[in-house]
Amino acid sequence: MEELNQNNYFCSHIMELKEKQRKILDVAVELFKEKGYMGSSVRDLATKLNIKAASLYAHIRSKEEILEWICFGIANDFFTELQIVKSTNVNPQEKLNLFIDKHLSIVLRNRDVTHIYSNEWKHLEERLSEFVELRKKYQQEVEELISEIYKAENWELKSPTFTTRFILHTLNNSYFWFKRNVDSTVDITDEIRDKILYGLLGNHKS
């Protein structure tokens, strides 16, 4: 199935999972998107996999472990791409452009995963505090990047935190605005990038 292959794009370290675990993850993403994390059960997952529920526990610790794979997995991808952006030697506006492209690429190529990541992370229990700190750290690093870009371009930045949250919220929810297989990912990226660069930032195309 095409969508399952797309979901396998996210989180390079997911490839460390065993083959059966990756299959469970793919099917769980479908299930959580369809019924929500809280509305899904291990029995539902086993039914979709056509195995007995008890057999799942040979491969997973719990349903929550799958949610951990999803949330920490895509978060890892965001951090990886952010480090690439920060280490790239380009002018400030191109760096902001690159950050938007990198972050948005992960979101649009993993729409179901992003939906779960954005809406179900609060249901983490054992690693919730760890994940909250991870989200804060990412936002702080993005805020630092944006602040540096504003300073370099002599743009007025009244609220770095609000600007960062606005940009991340826009990027993270972009998957919701476009129908699958209808809108070009390139076109979507261009549209959102232009809205941020020439709208929020008050810059103008030459």
C-alpha positions as CSV (number, residue, x, y, z in Angstrom):
1,M,0.0,0.0,0.0
2,E,1.4,3.4,-1.0
3,E,0.5,5.1,2.3
4,L,2.3,2.5,4.4
5,N,5.4,3.0,2.4
6,Q,5.2,6.8,2.9
7,N,4.9,6.2,6.7
8,N,8.0,4.1,6.6
9,Y,9.9,7.3,5.5
10,F,9.7,8.9,9.0
11,C,12.3,8.3,11.6
12,S,15.4,6.6,10.3
13,H,16.0,4.9,13.6
14,I,12.6,3.1,13.2
15,M,14.5,0.9,10.7
16,E,16.2,-0.6,13.8
17,L,12.9,-2.2,14.6
18,K,12.4,-5.8,13.6
19,E,10.4,-6.6,10.4
20,K,7.3,-7.7,12.4
21,Q,7.5,-4.5,14.6
22,R,7.6,-2.3,11.5
23,K,4.5,-4.1,10.1
24,I,2.8,-3.6,13.5
25,L,3.8,0.1,13.4
26,D,2.4,0.6,9.9
27,V,-0.9,-1.0,10.7
28,A,-1.1,0.9,14.1
29,V,-0.7,4.2,12.2
30,E,-3.7,3.4,10.1
31,L,-5.7,2.3,13.1
32,F,-4.8,5.3,15.3
33,K,-5.7,7.7,12.4
34,E,-9.0,6.0,11.8
35,K,-10.2,5.5,15.4
36,G,-7.8,7.7,17.5
37,Y,-5.3,6.3,19.9
38,M,-7.7,6.1,22.9
39,G,-10.4,4.5,20.7
40,S,-8.1,1.8,19.5
41,S,-7.3,-1.4,21.3
42,V,-4.7,-4.1,21.1
43,R,-7.5,-6.4,20.0
44,D,-8.4,-4.0,17.1
45,L,-4.7,-4.0,16.1
46,A,-4.5,-7.8,16.3
47,T,-7.6,-8.1,14.1
48,K,-6.1,-5.8,11.5
49,L,-3.0,-7.9,11.5
50,N,-5.0,-11.1,11.4
51,I,-3.3,-12.5,14.5
52,K,-4.3,-13.3,18.1
53,A,-4.0,-10.3,20.5
54,A,-1.8,-12.3,22.9
55,S,0.7,-12.8,20.0
56,L,1.3,-9.1,19.7
57,Y,3.0,-9.0,23.1
58,A,5.8,-11.1,21.7
59,H,6.7,-8.0,19.6
60,I,5.5,-5.0,21.6
61,R,5.5,-4.1,25.3
62,S,2.2,-2.3,25.1
63,K,0.0,-0.1,22.8
64,E,1.8,2.9,24.4
65,E,5.1,1.7,23.1
66,I,3.8,2.1,19.5
67,L,2.8,5.7,20.3
68,E,6.3,6.2,21.7
69,W,7.8,4.9,18.4
70,I,5.6,7.4,16.5
71,C,6.1,10.5,18.7
72,F,9.8,10.1,19.4
73,G,10.5,8.9,15.9
74,I,9.2,11.9,14.0
75,A,10.6,14.2,16.7
76,N,14.0,12.7,16.0
77,D,13.5,13.5,12.3
78,F,12.7,17.1,13.0
79,F,15.8,17.5,15.1
80,T,18.0,15.8,12.5
81,E,16.8,18.2,9.7
82,L,17.1,21.2,12.0
83,Q,20.8,20.5,12.7
84,I,21.4,20.3,9.0
85,V,19.7,23.7,8.5
86,K,21.7,25.2,11.4
87,S,25.0,23.9,9.9
88,T,24.3,25.1,6.4
89,N,26.3,28.2,5.3
90,V,23.7,30.3,3.4
91,N,22.3,33.7,3.9
92,P,19.7,34.2,6.7
93,Q,16.6,34.3,4.5
94,E,17.7,31.2,2.6
95,K,18.3,29.4,5.9
96,L,14.7,30.2,7.0
97,N,13.5,29.0,3.6
98,L,15.5,25.8,4.1
99,F,14.1,25.2,7.5
100,I,10.6,25.5,6.2
101,D,11.3,23.2,3.4
102,K,12.9,20.6,5.7
103,H,10.2,20.6,8.3
104,L,7.4,20.7,5.9
105,S,8.9,17.8,3.9
106,I,8.7,15.5,6.9
107,V,5.1,16.6,7.6
108,L,3.7,16.2,4.1
109,R,5.4,12.9,3.4
110,N,4.1,11.5,6.7
111,R,0.6,12.9,7.0
112,D,-1.0,10.2,9.2
113,V,2.1,10.0,11.4
114,T,2.1,13.8,11.8
115,H,-1.6,13.7,12.7
116,I,-1.0,11.2,15.4
117,Y,2.1,13.0,16.6
118,S,0.2,16.3,16.8
119,N,-2.9,15.0,18.4
120,E,-2.1,12.0,20.5
121,W,1.2,12.7,22.3
122,K,-0.7,13.7,25.5
123,H,-1.7,10.1,25.9
124,L,1.9,9.1,26.5
125,E,2.3,8.1,30.2
126,E,5.7,6.6,31.0
127,R,7.7,9.0,28.8
128,L,5.3,11.9,28.7
129,S,7.6,14.3,30.7
130,E,10.6,13.3,28.5
131,F,8.6,14.0,25.4
132,V,7.3,17.4,26.7
133,E,10.9,18.4,27.3
134,L,11.9,17.3,23.8
135,R,9.1,19.4,22.3
136,K,10.3,22.4,24.4
137,K,13.9,21.9,23.3
138,Y,12.9,21.8,19.6
139,Q,10.8,24.9,19.9
140,Q,13.7,26.7,21.7
141,E,16.2,25.7,19.0
142,V,13.8,26.9,16.3
143,E,13.2,30.1,18.2
144,E,17.0,30.7,18.4
145,L,17.3,30.1,14.7
146,I,14.5,32.5,13.8
147,S,15.8,35.2,16.2
148,E,19.3,35.0,14.6
149,I,17.7,35.3,11.1
150,Y,15.6,38.3,12.2
151,K,18.7,40.0,13.7
152,A,20.8,39.4,10.6
153,E,18.1,40.8,8.4
154,N,17.3,43.8,10.7
155,W,13.7,42.7,10.9
156,E,11.7,43.7,14.0
157,L,10.8,40.7,16.1
158,K,8.3,41.7,18.9
159,S,7.6,38.2,20.1
160,P,10.1,35.4,19.2
161,T,8.1,32.8,21.1
162,F,4.8,33.6,19.4
163,T,6.4,33.8,16.0
164,T,8.0,30.4,16.5
165,R,4.8,28.8,17.7
166,F,2.9,30.3,14.8
167,I,5.3,29.0,12.2
168,L,5.5,25.5,13.8
169,H,1.7,25.3,14.2
170,T,1.3,26.3,10.5
171,L,3.8,23.7,9.3
172,N,2.6,20.9,11.6
173,N,-1.0,21.3,10.5
174,S,-0.4,21.8,6.8
175,Y,-1.2,18.1,6.1
176,F,-4.8,18.8,7.1
177,W,-5.4,21.5,4.4
178,F,-4.7,19.5,1.3
179,K,-6.3,16.4,-0.2
180,R,-4.0,13.4,-0.7
181,N,-2.8,12.7,-4.2
182,V,-4.4,15.9,-5.5
183,D,-2.1,18.7,-4.5
184,S,1.5,18.6,-5.4
185,T,3.8,18.5,-2.4
186,V,6.1,21.0,-4.2
187,D,3.2,23.4,-4.8
188,I,2.0,23.1,-1.2
189,T,5.5,23.8,0.1
190,D,5.9,26.8,-2.2
191,E,2.5,28.2,-1.1
192,I,3.1,27.8,2.7
193,R,6.7,29.1,2.4
194,D,5.5,32.2,0.6
195,K,2.7,32.9,3.1
196,I,5.2,32.7,6.0
197,L,8.1,34.5,4.3
198,Y,6.0,37.3,2.7
199,G,3.2,37.4,5.2
200,L,4.2,36.9,8.8
201,L,7.7,38.2,8.2
202,G,6.6,41.3,6.4
203,N,9.1,40.7,3.6
204,H,8.3,41.4,0.0
205,K,9.2,39.6,-3.2
206,S,11.6,41.5,-5.4
